[in-house]
């Protein structure tokens, strides 16, 4: 089940007794948790809702909470954060054989208690487990998949991300233009928390019913990703003074040199792939699909690819890799190494 299916089931007031929420998109997940919390009347919420962290509470205690009957409410809600027991098992190498066996026995006993509950959950309780990742081979996962609902909250991309931005803007009483949306994604990325903050600022700033590309350009702070676009543009123009100035500003604002190298390498890889796909006859929209990036990002890559030959792009990636190795092995000071790299990338070939 994805988040749209979950939303539809909530609208129909179809509530499963057990859910497993997993994935990296915590803003979206937390929004749904708030919807579940609203199912419990506010005046009796303290008696009918438990929010716990699995690091602090054992499985037997969680089962006890789930088996408790609601008080003056149709439903009881139990939310378990950081549910690490859905991930792959890892043994503690520092433990002796005896200690490890004792821990395994205790964990297996607790897991059996939870499995027993999951096979016949209490209908008056809604039990929700939250974790960033899962092991689908584990019996706990398979049991929830069979008797409850598994919902993935992965980062939104492409049309899904556009639809979310459009919907959020309309909720704020605004219509966001297509170019404004593209500029916002490029400046901020796909993090929904950050996007929501910027949309709220834009909604307050815009004096009309529309959010325009000019509004975004004026109001939204540039992220490192957008700055990397401009840095690579400067390299393509062989303007090493501008490129070095931008790199120094990004480092001054707190970006690590290694992270910048990673982002520049990623950008050059995207440019290389987009150039190759274009040469094969792929249209711009098809290139975006193949790269799995927003169409606006693909257009930038295609445009930047015109500044480089295939050999230059391959050589650029080799230079970035060497610089990364030199820094990590202490052969060069990071900032100096970055500036020398930029000069090397700007050289006439």
NUTIKOL-813277 format. One record per residue: residue in three letters; z negated, x negated, y negated of N, C-alpha, C, O in turn. Coordinates in steps of 0.1 Angstrom, whole numbers, plus 2048, in hexadecimal, padded with zeros to 3 digits. Last residue first. Example, Ala and Ser with C-alpha at 12.3 -4.5 7.8 and 13.67 -1.06 7.14 Angstrom:
BEGIN
SER7B97808167B977780B7B177F8007B077A7F5
ALA7B277C8397B278582D7B277C8217AB772821
//
This chain:
BEGIN
UNK8EC66C7228F06677308FF66473090466073A
UNK8D466470A8E266870D8E666371A8E465771D
UNK8B266E70F8BC66470F8CA6697118CC67271A
UNK89E6817148A76837098B36797078BC67A6FF
UNK89067672989868272B8A26857208AC68C723
UNK88466071C88D65E72789666A72A8A266972D
UNK87366E70A87D66570588866370F89466370C
UNK86367A71E86B68371587667A70F88167F70E
UNK85666472985F66C73186867572887467672B
UNK84765B71485265271985C65A721868658721
UNK83567071283F66E70784A66570B856667707
UNK82866E72A82F67A72783967871C84567D71D
UNK81C65572782665773282E66372F83A663732
UNK80A65A71381565171182065371B82C652718
UNK7F966C72080167171580C66771281766C70F
UNK7EF65C7387F66697387FF66C72C80B66F72E
UNK7F763A73D7EE6437367F6650735802650731
UNK80162F75E8046327507F963B74A7F4644751
UNK7F662B7777FF62177280362376480761975D
UNK7E563D7847E063577A7E962A7747E462176E
UNK7F06507957EC64379B7E76397917E562D794
UNK7F76647847EC66778E7E765A7957DC65979A
UNK80B6587757FF65C76F7F465E7797E8659777
UNK81F65378881964878080C64B77A80364377A
UNK82566D79181F66379A81865779380E653797
UNK83067777A82567E78081D674789811673789
UNK84666677783C66676D82F66C772824667770
UNK85566E78E85066078D84565F78283B658784
UNK85B68878885368579484D677793841675797
UNK86B68577185E68C77085568977C84968777A
UNK88067777D87867177286B67777186167176F
UNK88B68B78E88667E79387D67778987267178D
UNK89269E77B8886A178588269578B87669478E
UNK8A769076F89B69476789069777088469376D
UNK8BA68E7838B368277E8A768577789D67E777
UNK8C16A97858BB6A27918B469578C8A9693791
UNK8CD6AC76C8C16B47708BA6AE77C8AE6AD77C
UNK8E269A76D8D76987638CB6A07678C069B765
UNK8F26A57818EC6987838E06957798D668F77D
UNK8FA6BD7748F16BE7808EB6B07838DF6B0787
UNK8F56BA7508FD6B975C8F46BA7688E86B9767
UNK8E96CF7368E76C47408F16C574B8F66D074F
UNK8EC6E47268E96D771F8E86CB7298E76C0725
UNK8EE6FA7358FA6F572F8F86E87289026E1725
UNK8D470173B8DC6FA7458E96F47408EE6EA745
UNK8CB7117278C77037278CF6FB7318D16EF72E
UNK8D772A7308DB7247238D77157228DF70D71E
UNK8C972D7478D872C7488DD72673B8E671D73B
UNK8AF73073D8B37257478C27237478C6717747
UNK8B174772E8AD73A7288B172F7308B672472B
UNK8B77597428C17577388BE74A7308C774372D
UNK89F7597518AC7547578B675174D8BE74774E
UNK88E76473E88C75674389875174989C745746
UNK89977E73E89877673289776773589D75F72E
UNK8957877598A27857548A377C7478AC774745
UNK87977676987E78076088C77D75A88F771758
UNK88176978A87B76877D88077477488977B778
UNK88D7637A288176B7A287976979586D767795
UNK8A57577A589A74E7A188D7557A188274F7A0
UNK8B476D7AD8B37617B68A87587B28A17537BB
UNK8B277D7968AD7827A38AB7767AD8A17767B4
UNK8BE76D7838B07717818AA77578E89F772791
UNK8D876D78D8D176078C8C276378B8BA75D792
UNK8E07877898DE7827978D67757978CE7737A1
UNK8E278776E8D87907748D578B7828CA78C787
UNK8F877576A8EB7727658E077A76C8D577576F
UNK90A77178A90977677C8FA7747788F2770780
UNK91675579C90C76079B90C76478C90C75C783
UNK9277407A192D74D79D92375879C92776379A
UNK91E7277A692372E7B192873C7AE92E7437B7
UNK91672078D92271A79192772079E9337207A1
UNK8FE72F78D90973278491672D788920733787
UNK8F07207A08F372E7A38FF73379A90873A79E
UNK8ED7087928F370879F8F87167A29037187A7
UNK8DE71077C8EB70A77A8F370B7878FF70E787
UNK8C77197888CF7237818DD71D77E8E772577F
UNK8BD7017938C170C79C8CA7167958D471B79A
UNK8B86F377B8C16ED7858C66F878E8D26F9791
UNK8A670376E8B37017688BD6FC7728C8700772
UNK89170278189770F77E8A570D7788AE71477B
UNK88B6E677E88F6EC78B8966F97898A06FC790
UNK8836E676388F6DF7678946E37758A06E3777
UNK86B6F57668766FA75D8836F376188E6F9762
UNK85C6E577785F6F377B86B6F87738756FE778
UNK8586CF7668606CD7738646DB7788706DC77C
UNK8496DB7528566D574E85F6D475B86B6D775B
UNK8326E176183A6EC75B8486E77578526EF758
UNK82A6C876982D6D27738366DD76D83F6E1773
UNK8256BC75082F6B67598346C076383F6C2766
UNK8106CC74781D6CC7408286C77498336CC749
UNK7FC6C575A8016D375A80F6D47538186DB757
UNK7F96AA7527FE6AD7608036BB76080E6BE767
UNK7EF6AD7397FC6A773A8026AA74880E6AD749
UNK7E06CC7317DF6BF7377ED6BA7397F76C273B
UNK7DB6DC7117E36DB71E7E26CD7247E46C371D
UNK7CE6DB6F97C66DC7057CE6DC7127C86DC71D
UNK7DA6D76E17D56E46E37CE6E66F17C96F16F4
UNK7E46BD6E67D96BF6DC7D26CC6DE7C66CD6DC
UNK7F96C36F77EE6BB6FC7E26BD6F37D66BE6F8
UNK8096D16E58046D86F17F86D16F77EF6D76FB
UNK80F6BD6D28086C96CE8026D06DA7F66D56D9
UNK81D6AB6E28116A76DC8086B36D87FC6B36DA
UNK8346BB6E782B6B66F281E6B26ED8146B66F3
UNK83F6BD6CD83A6C96D48316C56E08276CC6E2
UNK8456A26C883C6A96C08366B56C782A6B86C6
UNK85869D6DC84B6966DD84169D6D483569E6D8
UNK86C6AE6D38676B06E08596AA6E18506AF6E7
UNK8736A36BA86E6B16BB8676B36C885C6B96C8
UNK87C68A6C387168B6B986B6996BA85E69A6B9
UNK89168F6D488568B6DA87968B6D086D68D6D4
UNK8A96A16D88A16A06CC89369C6D188A6A46D2
UNK8BD6A96EA8BA69B6E88B26986DC8B268D6D6
UNK8BE6C36F08C56BF6E38C46B06E08C86AB6D6
UNK8AF6C27078BD6C57088C56C26FC8D16BE6FD
UNK8966BF6FA89B6B47038AA6B67058B26AC704
UNK8946D86EE8946CC6E689A6C06EE8A16B86E8
UNK8926E870489D6EA6FB89F6DD6F38AA6D96F0
UNK87A6DF70E8866DC7168936DE70D89C6D770F
UNK86A6EA6FA86A6DC6FD8776D870487D6CE700
UNK86E7056FD8736FF6F18736EF6F287C6E96ED
UNK86370971687170D7148767057088816FF708
UNK8497017118516F971A8606FC7188686F3719
UNK8407167018427096FB84A6FF7038526F76FE
UNK83E72A71484872B70A84B71E70385671A700
UNK82971F72383672172A84172271F84C71D721
UNK81371D71281971171682771371C83070B71A
UNK8197396FA812732705819725709824722703
UNK8167436D981E73D6E38167376EE80C7306EB
UNK8087636CF8077546D081074F6DB8117556E6
UNK81877C6BE8147776CB8147686CB81D7626C8
UNK8227836A48147866A880F77E6B580477B6B5
UNK83D77D6A183477A69682577A69B81D772696
UNK84A7846B884C7766B38417736A983C7686A8
UNK84379F6B983E7966C383F7886BF8367806C1
UNK8517A96A38437AB6A483D7A06AE83279A6AB
UNK86B7A46AB86679D69F85779E69F85079469B
UNK86E7B56BF86F7A76C386979F6B78627956B9
UNK8577D16BA8647CA6B98637BC6BD8587B76BE
UNK84B7EF6C28477E16C28547D96C385B7DB6CD
UNK84A80E6B08518056B984B7F76B78467F36AC
UNK84181F69D83E8236AB8448196B584381B6C1
UNK83480868483D81368983981669782F81169C
UNK8237F467F8217FF67782B80B67B82A816675
UNK8137DE69581F7E569281C7F268A8147FA68E
UNK7F87D669A7FF7D069080B7D868B80E7D967F
UNK7EF7E56B07E77E66A37F07E16977EF7E668C
UNK8017DD6C38007EB6BF7F97ED6B27FC7F66AA
UNK7FB7C16C48087C66BF8087D46BB80E7D86B1
UNK7E27C26D07E37BC6C37F07C16BC7F17C46B0
UNK7E87CE6E87DF7D56DF7E07D06D17DF7D76C8
UNK7F97BA6F27FF7C86F07F57CF6E67FA7D66DD
UNK7E77A56F67F27A46EC7F87B16E97FB7B36DD
UNK7D77B070B7D17AC6FE7DC7AB6F37D97B06E8
UNK7EA7B471F7E37C07197DD7BC70C7DE7C4702
UNK7F17997257FB7A37207F57AF7197F97B370E
UNK7D979072F7DE78A7237E879471D7E8795710
UNK7D87A17467CC7A173D7D179B72F7CE7A1725
UNK7EF79B7547ED7A874E7E27A87447E37B073A
UNK8047807537F67837547F379074D7F5791741
UNK81E77775081C78375880D78775980A791760
UNK82476A72F82476973E82177674482378173D
UNK82676771381976971981976772880F76272E
UNK84076370C83575C70482875D70C82075370A
UNK84F77171E85276371D84675C71684275171A
UNK84578B71984378572684577672683E76E72C
UNK84D78E6FE83F78F70283D78870F833780710
UNK86978E7018627836F98547836FC84E7786FC
UNK86D7A571087179871586A78D70E866783714
UNK8637B86FD85D7B770B8607A97118587A2716
UNK8767B56E98687B26E68607B06F38577A76F4
UNK88D7BE6F688C7AF6F287D7AB6EE8797A06F1
UNK8867D96F98897D07058877C27018817BA709
UNK8697E66E68787E36E887A7D96F38717D16F6
UNK8507FD6EE8547EF6EC8627EC6EF8677F06FA
UNK8408166DD84C8136E58508056E38528006D8
UNK81D8206DC8298196D78348186E283281A6EE
UNK8058296E480C8316DA81882A6D481D82D6CA
UNK7F981D6F97F48196EC7FC8206E07F981D6D5
UNK80982770D7FB82B70D7F48286FF7EB82E6FB
UNK82081870882082770581282C70580F8356FD
UNK8177FF71181A80170381A8106FF8168146F4
UNK81480572C80880172480B80371580280770E
UNK82E80A73382481473581881172C81381A726
UNK83A7F172E83F7FD72783580872783280E71D
UNK82C7E073F82B7DE73182F7EA7298297EE71F
UNK8347EC7588257EC7548247EA74581C7F173F
UNK84F7E775884A7F575883C7F67548387FF74D
UNK8507CB7598557D274D8507E174C84C7E5741
UNK8457C877283E7C27668437C975A83B7CD751
UNK8597D478284B7D97828437D477683B7DC770
UNK86F7C477C86F7D27788617D877885D7E076F
UNK85F7A577D86B7AD77B8697BB7768627BD76C
UNK83E7A878B84A7A07878557AA7848557B6788
UNK81A7A578E8267AD78C8327A478783079B780
UNK8077957A780C79579A81979D79882279C7A1
UNK7F97AD7BF8007A07BC8057A17AE8077AC7A8
UNK7E47BD7CF7E67BC7C07EC7AE7BD7E57A57B9
UNK7E77D27EB7E97C57E57EB7C67D67F37CE7D1
UNK7D17E47FE7D87E47F27DA7D67EC7D07CF7EA
UNK7CB7F681B7CC7E88167D57E980A7E17ED80B
UNK7B580F8277C180C81F7C07FD81A7B67F9814
UNK7AB8178487A98188397B68158327C1818837
UNK7B08128627A781D85F7A582085079F82984C
UNK7C37FD8637C480886C7BC8148677C1820868
UNK7BB7EB8507C97EF8507CA7FC8587D2805854
UNK7A17E685A7A37ED84D7B17F384C7B37FE847
UNK7A97D88717A17E48727A27EC8667A47F8866
UNK7B67C18677BE7CB86F7B67D88707BD7E3871
UNK7A17B485A7AC7B98527B47C485A7B77CE855
UNK7907AE87078B7B78657977BC85D7977C8859
UNK7A079D87F79D7AB8847987B487979B7C0879
UNK7B978986F7AB78C8727A979B8767B07A4871
UNK7D27868677D07858767C17898797BE78B885
UNK7D478584C7D87928537D67918627D779C869
UNK7BD77A8377C47758437C778284C7BE788851
UNK7C077A8137BC7808207C377882B7CD772829
UNK7B47777F17BD7747FC7B77798097AB77B80A
UNK7A17817DF7AE77C7DA7B877A7E57C477B7E2
UNK7917A17E57927937E77A078E7E27A97967E0
UNK77C7BD7E97857B67E07857A77E477B7A07E5
UNK7777DC7F97757CD7FA7807C77F178B7CB7F1
UNK7677FA7F67727F27F276F7E37F27657DF7EC
UNK75F81980375C80B804768802801772803807
UNK7538377FD75F82F7FB75B8217FA75581D7F0
UNK74384F81174284280A75183D80875983E811
UNK74786582074186881374085B80B73D85B7FF
UNK75085C83975A86283075486482175C865818
UNK74883E84774284A84274C85083774F84982E
UNK75E83186175883085475283E850757848854
UNK76382487C75F83287975783286C74B83486C
UNK76C80A87977381388376F82188177782A884
UNK75A80086776880286276F80B86C778812868
UNK7437FD87774380686C75180A868755815866
UNK74C7E98887477F588E74780088374B80B886
UNK7507D487675B7DA87D7587E78837607F1883
UNK7357CF86E73F7D486474B7DA86B74F7E5867
UNK72B7C68867257D188072E7D787672F7E4875
UNK73B7AF88A73C7BB8947367C788E73B7D2890
UNK73279F8767407A48767427B087F7497B987C
UNK71979987F71A7A08727287A787172A7B286D
UNK72078A89671779689771979F88A71A7AB88C
UNK72E77588B73577E89472D78B895733796896
UNK71A76887C72676E87572D77887E731783879
UNK70976089070476988671077087F70F77C87C
UNK71A74F89E71475B8A570F76589B71177189D
UNK72073B88B72B74489072575089772B75B895
UNK70773088770D73787C71874088171A74B87C
UNK7037258A16FA72F89C7007378906FE74388F
UNK7187138A171871E8AB70F7298A67127358A8
UNK71070188D71C70988B71D715895721720891
UNK6F96F68986F86FE88B704707889703712885
UNK7046E98AE6FA6F48B06FA6FD8A46F97098A5
UNK7166D68A271B6E08AB7116EC8AD7166F88AD
UNK70D6D387F70D6CE88D7136D98967146E5891
UNK7216D48617176DA86A7186D48787236D087C
UNK7366CA8537296C385271F6C885C7156C185E
UNK74B6DC85574C6D085D73F6C885D73C6C0866
UNK74A6FD8597446F38517436E685973B6E5863
UNK76970E85E75D7098637576FE85A75F6F6854
UNK77872B85277771C85076971885575F71D851
UNK78F74585778273F85A78273085878C72A85C
UNK7A175583D7A174D84A79374684B78D742841
UNK79277382F79A76782F79975F83C792763845
UNK78078683078D78A83379777E8337A3780836
UNK76877C82676977E835777783839779785845
UNK76777D80B76D77181176F77382077676B826
UNK7687917F376679380276D78880A77878A80F
UNK7627937D77637867DE7617877ED7597807F3
UNK74F7B27D77587A87D175779B7D974E7997E1
UNK74F7D27E274B7C57E67547BB7E07607BA7E4
UNK7427F17D974C7E77D67477D97D973C7D57D5
UNK73D8117E27388047E57447FA7E274E7FB7E9
UNK7358327D973E8277D873781A7DA72D8177D4
UNK7348537E672C8477E373683C7E274083C7EA
UNK73A8767DC73E8687E173485E7DD72D85F7D3
UNK72F88C7D373788D7DF73A8807E573C87E7F1
UNK70C88B7C971A8877C77228897D471C8877DF
UNK6F188A7CE6F68937C47048907C07078917B4
UNK6F586D7DE6EB8757D86F087D7CD6F48777C3
UNK7058647FE7058657EF6FA86E7EB6F58777F2
UNK6F68508186FC85C8136FB85D8046F28587FE
UNK6FE82F8246F583881C6FC844817707843812
UNK71181F82F70C82A8377038338306FF83E835
UNK71580C81B72081581E71C82182672182C825
UNK6FD7FE81D70180581170C80F81370B81A80E
UNK7007F38376F57FC8346F88048276F5810827
UNK7167E28347177EE83D70C7F883A70F80483A
UNK7097D08237157D781E7177E48277197EF821
UNK6F67C58346F27CC8286FD7D58236FB7E081E
UNK7077B98476FF7C384B6FA7CC8406F97D8841
UNK7147A583771C7B083C7137BC8407167C783E
UNK6FF79B81A70479982870C7A682C70B7B1826
UNK7047907F96FF79A802706799810712797810
UNK70E77B7EA70077E7E96FB7887F36EF7897F5
UNK72977A7EF72276D7EF71276F7F070B7677F4
UNK7327937EB72F78F7F97287827FA72377E805
UNK7237A67D272B79A7D57287957E371C7947E6
UNK7247C97CA71E7BD7CF7287B27D17347B47D1
UNK71C7E77BD7277DD7BB7207CF7BF7177CB7B8
UNK7178087C67137FA7C871E7F17C67297F37CC
UNK70F8297BD71981E7BC7128107BE70880E7B7
UNK6FD83D7BB70883F7C57128347C471D8357C9
UNK6EA83B7A86E583E7B56F083D7C06ED83C7CC
UNK6F98377916EF82C7956EA82E7A36E78257AA
UNK70684F78E70E8437927048387977088317A1
UNK6FF8677856F98637916FF8567976FE8537A3
UNK70C86A76D6FD86C76D6F786877A6EB86777A
UNK72786777272085C76B71185E76C70A85476C
UNK73486D79372F87278672586877F71D862786
UNK74D85979F73F85C7A173A86179373C85A789
UNK76685379776585E7A17568627A375486D7A7
UNK76683D78876584A78176485578A762861786
UNK76982979A75C82B79575B83878E75083F78F
UNK78582A79E77C82E7A976E8317A476783A7A8
UNK78D82078579182E78978883379478483F794
UNK78480678777E80F77D78181E78077982777E
UNK7957FD79A7867FE79D77F80779377680F797
UNK7AC7FC78C7AB80679679C80879A79881379E
UNK7A77E777B7AA7F47757A87FF77F7A380A77C
UNK7A47D278D7987D778679A7E477F7917EC77E
UNK7BF7CF7947B57D379E7A97D97977A47E379B
UNK7CA7C677C7CF7D27827C57D878C7C27E478C
UNK7BC7AE77A7BB7B876F7BF7C67747B97D0772
UNK7C279F7917B57A57907B47AF7857AC7B8786
UNK7D87957A47D979D7987CC7A57967CB7B1799
UNK7D77897BD7D37817B17D27897A47CC78579A
UNK7C979A7D97D37957D17CE78F7C47C27907C1
UNK7BB7B97E77BD7AB7E77C97A77DE7D27AF7DB
UNK7A67D17F27AE7CD7E77AF7BE7E77A57B77E7
UNK7A17E880B7A17D98097AB7D67FE7B77D87FF
UNK78D80580F7987FE8097967EF80A78B7EA809
UNK78282381F78281481F78F80F81879A81381B
UNK78683E81D77883981E77782A81D76C82481A
UNK79E84880479B84281178C83E81178783A807
UNK7A58657F379D8597F379A85480179585C809
UNK7B98777E07B98737EE7B28657EE7B785B7EA
UNK7C08827C77B28817CB7B187F7DB7A88857E1
UNK7D987E7BE7D78897C77C988A7CC7C68937D4
UNK7D38677B07D78737A87D687F7B17D388A7AC
UNK7CF8567C57C48597BC7C68667B47BE86E7B2
UNK7E98547CE7DF85A7D77D385D7CF7CC8687D2
UNK7F58477B87FA8547BC7EF85B7C57ED8677C4
UNK7E882E7B97E78377AD7EB8457B17E484E7AC
UNK7F28247D17E38277D07E18307C47D98397C5
UNK80C8217CB80982A7D67FA82E7D57F683A7D7
UNK80980C7B880F8197B480C8247BE8098307BB
UNK7FF7F77C67F67FD7BD7FC80B7B87F48147B4
UNK8087FB7EA8087F47DD8007FC7D37FB8077D6
UNK8007F880C8008008008007F77F47F97ED7F3
//
